[in-house]
C-alpha cells in the first residue's frame, strides 16, 4: 500500500487542494442559502399578495430543492474542471532527485 500522506511529490499540491475544497464548500453553502432564502421570500410575498398563506411558500420551497441540486452539480463540475485544467500547467515545486545511475 502506498502512503500518499508523506509523498514529497504531492506535498506542494496539498495546500492547493485543501484550499480549493474549502472554497467550493463555501460557495455551495452560500449558493444553497441564497436559493432557499429567495424561495422563502418569494413564496411569502406571493402568499401575501393572493392571501393564500402557506401554499406558494411550500410550492417554492419544494421546487427550490431540485433547482438547487442541478445548479450545485454544475458549480462543482466547473470547479473540478478548473482544477483539472490548472493542474496541467502547474509545475511541481519539488524537483525529483536524480541518483545518476
C-alpha positions as CSV (number, residue, x, y, z in Angstrom):
1,X,0.0,0.0,0.0
2,X,1.4,3.4,-1.0
3,X,1.5,6.2,1.7
4,X,0.3,9.3,-0.1
5,X,0.5,11.5,3.0
6,X,4.3,11.5,3.1
7,X,4.9,11.5,-0.7
8,X,7.2,14.5,-1.3
9,X,5.9,14.9,-4.9
10,X,2.3,15.5,-3.6
11,X,3.2,17.9,-0.7
12,X,3.2,21.1,-2.9
13,X,-0.4,20.4,-4.0
14,X,-1.8,19.5,-0.6
15,X,-2.4,23.2,0.3
16,X,-3.9,23.9,-3.1
17,X,-6.3,21.0,-2.9
18,X,-7.5,21.8,0.6
19,X,-7.9,25.5,-0.1
20,X,-9.9,24.6,-3.2
21,X,-12.1,22.2,-1.3
22,X,-12.9,24.9,1.3
23,X,-13.6,27.4,-1.4
24,X,-16.0,25.2,-3.2
25,X,-17.7,24.1,0.0
26,X,-18.2,27.8,0.9
27,X,-19.6,28.6,-2.5
28,X,-22.0,25.6,-2.3
29,X,-23.2,26.6,1.2
30,X,-23.8,30.3,0.3
31,X,-25.4,29.4,-3.0
32,X,-27.8,27.0,-1.3
33,X,-28.7,29.5,1.4
34,X,-29.4,32.2,-1.3
35,X,-31.7,30.0,-3.3
36,X,-33.6,28.8,-0.2
37,X,-34.0,32.3,1.1
38,X,-35.1,33.6,-2.3
39,X,-37.7,30.8,-2.5
40,X,-38.9,31.6,1.0
41,X,-39.1,35.3,0.5
42,X,-40.8,34.9,-2.9
43,X,-43.3,32.4,-1.5
44,X,-44.2,34.6,1.4
45,X,-44.6,37.6,-0.9
46,X,-46.8,35.8,-3.3
47,X,-48.9,34.3,-0.5
48,X,-49.3,37.9,0.9
49,X,-50.5,39.1,-2.5
50,X,-53.0,36.3,-3.0
51,X,-53.9,35.8,0.6
52,X,-53.1,32.1,0.3
53,X,-50.9,31.8,3.4
54,X,-48.7,28.6,3.1
55,X,-49.5,27.5,-0.5
56,X,-46.9,29.3,-2.6
57,X,-44.3,29.2,0.1
58,X,-44.4,25.4,0.3
59,X,-44.5,25.1,-3.5
60,X,-41.5,27.3,-4.0
61,X,-39.6,25.7,-1.2
62,X,-40.2,22.2,-2.6
63,X,-39.3,23.5,-6.1
64,X,-36.1,25.0,-4.9
65,X,-34.6,21.6,-3.9
66,X,-34.2,20.1,-7.5
67,X,-33.2,23.6,-8.8
68,X,-30.5,23.8,-6.1
69,X,-29.2,20.3,-6.8
70,X,-28.9,20.9,-10.5
71,X,-27.1,24.3,-10.1
72,X,-24.8,22.9,-7.4
73,X,-23.8,20.0,-9.6
74,X,-22.9,22.5,-12.4
75,X,-21.0,24.6,-9.9
76,X,-19.0,21.6,-8.6
77,X,-18.3,20.3,-12.1
78,X,-17.0,23.6,-13.3
79,X,-14.8,23.9,-10.2
80,X,-13.4,20.4,-10.8
81,X,-12.8,21.3,-14.5
82,X,-10.9,24.4,-13.5
83,X,-8.8,22.5,-11.0
84,X,-8.0,19.8,-13.6
85,X,-7.1,22.4,-16.2
86,X,-4.9,24.3,-13.7
87,X,-3.0,21.2,-12.7
88,X,-1.9,20.5,-16.3
89,X,0.0,23.8,-16.4
90,X,1.4,23.7,-12.9
91,X,5.0,22.6,-12.3
92,X,5.7,20.7,-9.1
93,X,7.7,22.8,-6.6
94,X,9.8,19.8,-5.5
95,X,12.1,18.5,-8.2
96,X,12.7,14.8,-8.5
97,X,16.1,13.7,-7.3
98,X,18.1,12.0,-10.0
99,X,20.6,9.5,-8.5
100,X,22.5,9.4,-11.7
101,X,22.7,5.7,-12.1
